[in-house]
Amino acid sequence: MQKKDPFLAFRFAEFRYYMAANFLFTVAFLIQEVIIGYQLYKLTGDPKSIAFVGLSYALPFMGLSLLGGHLADKLSKKKILLLSVSGIAACSLTLFFVSKNLTDAASARSLQYVIYAVVAATGGFYAFFSPTASSLKPLLVPRHAYENAATWGSAGWQTGTIVGPGVSGFIYSLGGFSNTILVVIGLFGLVFFFLLLIRDRRVENPEAGNILQKVKEGIAFVGRTRMLLYSISLDLFAVLFGGVVAILSVFAHDILKVGPEWLGVLRAAPSVGAVLTLFVLTRTTVMDKAWRNMLLAVAGFGVATIVFALSKNLWLSIVALFFTGAFDAVSVVIRHTILQLVVPDEMRGRVGAVNGIFLSASNELGAFESGMAASWLGTVRSVVAGGMLSLAIVSVVWWKSRDLFEVDLRA
């Protein structure tokens, strides 16, 4: 592995603003996600209630993402981002006012349905935010800084997933559900401020065509680019079946028997592992044997998931989650660098939307799958089965993509 400038992307001011916005957005989003999951399980005692949060978010996000990607390639990226953040903050504000006015036990139970509606609206706004943000990042740095930008972009997100869940339980314990949502709204306000500091970007697309043709172009590009298609498909199925984040509330409450403070620590553990790994990757490269490294990382993710499922010790569970994040960090950097290297500027929004749909299917539909599987099979058995399926999927992809092992993406 060759040495490189670990802070290369940070030499560019607008990338620094982007990183600040990315970090704060992630903190706000994850605080809200963690306390929603805990509040729902506290109200219902049923893991299926958590499963439907993922479904409520995923359906509007997946339904609108391709439109969001098309608009990101056509319109002002800055305006789309500002409007999207404003809409997401408005959703949180609605949740704050509703939860603040629910006082008795019967009305509090109705909060469950308000949460589903707010999560669905948030997913709709994020369908425009996500492909626009992903298409903007490569325009903030030159091509030779793409891998470093991908690494730091992932590090910013992962650091946010440490801070957000890590403080969520404590804020919830001190201020309750509605006041924690108020903190989230304030953080979204800071995101809006940092996005204002970034110059507007609009990439001219000389090719004519209506929205359906443009969307088809993005899908077709992913389909014919094998490394891109395999990488996002691998992430889809590995996380879809092997993810445990959505049901950490169940593990914390029923198996490890800890409170919301330790739930925040468990939720942050994968991100700690990821951030430490990403700091290493800012000084080295994994792109010389990128495909082999990615497959090994996803296999490691599956093994660590199985260890977590079988553990009844809090500290072993934290360590296992730490390694799921460490292995995932390697695959994320490789996948994001591939996205930046092979996609033309005028198509980044649409390809980012396709990638976002895959990610939503893995994370949000994975949350639905995790909750339902835990309800049907039992919490531990469902996660063990998911980890084993992840390993099986890696084996199949390894066999089908051996010709990609020698591809060097360092250039």
Phi, psi and omega in degrees: 000134184268151179280155179206168178292113184291341183245027185305310184294331181285355175290349184250119191301317184293332174293326177295318177296319178300317180296320178297315179296318180299315181296311183293323177298316181295317178301311181298313183299317183284325174303312181296318181298315183295314184287333175295314179299316181292318181296318180295316180292326176295321181285323190250330185067018186235120180298339178295333178296326176287323180302319183286343171296312178300318180293319180299324180283317190291320186297309177292326179297311182291326180291332185252352187298318182295323173296317178300318178294321177298314180294325178297327178279345188249323189250185179293118180295320182296316180295320178298316180296316182294318178294322181294314179298320178298318179294319179295319178296323178296324176298315178295322179297321176299316180297322178299309183295320180293313182292329181292332184262004176266116188246326182258167186297320182295314180290329178298326180294332178290345176302331178306315184284328175295318179301314180301318180294317180294318178298320179297315178296321177299317177299323178295315178294323181292337177298335176267326181292313189298305180293331179291315179297318181292329179281339180282321188305314180295341180278353182267348181223157176287167187302322183292349179258008185299312182296318179296321177294320178296320180294312180290326176299317177293322179295320178298316178297314182293323176297321175298325179283348170278308185294313183303297178297327182297324180264346186300315181296322180289318177297318179298317181295324182279319189244350183084178187295307187294321180289331175293321176298325178296321175298318179302316180298318177299321179294322177296328175298321177292324176301314179303317181298312182291328176293330177298334183280350181267132178297151179293146178229132173215122181265126180287130177247106187288343185279132178280166178148151178277180186299320181295319178296319181293318179296318179298324178300316179296316179296317181297322180299315178298317183297327183265356178258096193301313183296322178293314180297314181295321184293315181285331176291320179298315178297320180305305187283326180295313182284326179304315183264334187258354182288144180235356187301319186296333183248022175298330177300322180291315177299316182296316187281316190259329187256309180273343175056056177235166184268189184297332179296315180286333173300317177299320178295316178299317181293329181278338186304315177300325181288327175298313177300320181293315183296316179298320177295318181295325176297323175296318184290343175291341182254351180225178177232144174247016186269354180289322173238055193302314186291317177299316181297323180293315180296319177296322180294318180292325175297318177298323176301317180296318179296314180297325178296318179295318178300316179300316182299323185273348184281140172242009179255129185302314185288323175296321178297319179296317180296317180298317177295324175305315183285332173299320178291321180297313179292322181295326181300319179297313181294325180294315180299316180296314182295317181292325177293319175302315180301319182286327185280322191260350185260128177291154185304319185286358181238005187295323180296314182292317177294321176299325178293318177298315177299320179296324177295317176299316180295320179295320178298322181285318185275308187277313174292331173297324176296318177297315179298319181296315180295316180291319179296321177297324179290322184276313188263343191099147188300309185293311182299324181294321181285321175300315179298321179295319177296321179292323176296322178300316179296322179295320180294319176300319180299318180294314181294321177304314182292322185278345188235030183297334180291345180272354186296329185265003180290128180253116183255021182285337186290000000 
